Amino acid sequence: MDNSTCLKCGGTGEIICSVCNGTGRDETCQRCDGDKIIQSENGDTSIICPDCEGTGKQVCKNCFGEAMVECPDCEGTGERHDQ
């Protein structure tokens, strides 16, 4: 790593999302209430919740499910901005 590389992201331009801790999901799913399954439309069977895809959590609103966000120190360039 040379002197122009951003120290926070190591030159990648991205860091792990602090809201979901890199999982891509954060809040409890509203449709299944975190149970991961719901009743089918006819009510006779349980199915995997289509909203959370069986995870019990919604897609993170900060990283949009990507688990990574733009590095705030280098603004995604991967290069150090000396002051």
SULWO-V690235 format. One record per pair of residues at least 12 apart in sequence whose C-alpha atoms are under 8 Angstrom apart, sorted by the first residue. I is the first residue (numbers start at 1). J is the second residue. D is the distance in whole Angstrom. If there is no record, write none. Layout:
BEGIN
i=I j=J d=D
i=I j=J d=D
END
This chain:
BEGIN
i=3 j=80 d=8
i=4 j=79 d=5
i=4 j=80 d=5
i=4 j=81 d=8
i=5 j=78 d=6
i=5 j=79 d=5
i=5 j=80 d=5
i=6 j=73 d=7
i=6 j=74 d=6
i=6 j=78 d=5
i=6 j=79 d=5
i=6 j=80 d=4
i=6 j=81 d=8
i=7 j=80 d=7
i=8 j=71 d=7
i=8 j=73 d=7
i=9 j=71 d=6
i=9 j=78 d=7
i=10 j=78 d=7
i=11 j=77 d=8
i=11 j=78 d=4
i=11 j=79 d=6
i=12 j=76 d=8
i=12 j=77 d=8
i=12 j=78 d=5
i=13 j=70 d=6
i=13 j=71 d=5
i=13 j=74 d=7
i=13 j=75 d=7
i=13 j=76 d=4
i=13 j=77 d=5
i=13 j=78 d=4
i=13 j=79 d=8
i=14 j=68 d=6
i=14 j=69 d=5
i=14 j=70 d=5
i=14 j=71 d=5
i=14 j=76 d=6
i=14 j=78 d=8
i=15 j=68 d=5
i=15 j=69 d=6
i=15 j=70 d=6
i=15 j=71 d=5
i=16 j=67 d=6
i=16 j=68 d=5
i=16 j=69 d=6
i=17 j=62 d=7
i=17 j=63 d=6
i=17 j=67 d=6
i=17 j=68 d=5
i=17 j=69 d=6
i=19 j=60 d=7
i=19 j=62 d=7
i=20 j=60 d=6
i=20 j=67 d=7
i=21 j=67 d=7
i=22 j=66 d=8
i=22 j=67 d=4
i=22 j=68 d=6
i=23 j=65 d=8
i=23 j=67 d=5
i=24 j=59 d=6
i=24 j=60 d=5
i=24 j=63 d=7
i=24 j=64 d=7
i=24 j=65 d=4
i=24 j=66 d=5
i=24 j=67 d=4
i=24 j=68 d=8
i=25 j=57 d=6
i=25 j=58 d=5
i=25 j=59 d=4
i=25 j=60 d=4
i=25 j=65 d=6
i=25 j=67 d=8
i=26 j=57 d=6
i=26 j=58 d=6
i=26 j=59 d=6
i=26 j=60 d=5
i=26 j=61 d=8
i=27 j=57 d=5
i=27 j=58 d=5
i=27 j=59 d=8
i=27 j=60 d=7
i=28 j=56 d=6
i=28 j=57 d=4
i=28 j=58 d=6
i=29 j=51 d=7
i=29 j=52 d=6
i=29 j=56 d=5
i=29 j=57 d=5
i=29 j=58 d=5
i=30 j=58 d=8
i=31 j=49 d=8
i=31 j=51 d=7
i=32 j=49 d=6
i=32 j=56 d=7
i=33 j=56 d=7
i=34 j=55 d=8
i=34 j=56 d=4
i=34 j=57 d=6
i=35 j=56 d=6
i=36 j=48 d=6
i=36 j=49 d=6
i=36 j=52 d=7
i=36 j=53 d=7
i=36 j=54 d=4
i=36 j=55 d=6
i=36 j=56 d=5
i=37 j=49 d=5
i=37 j=54 d=6
END
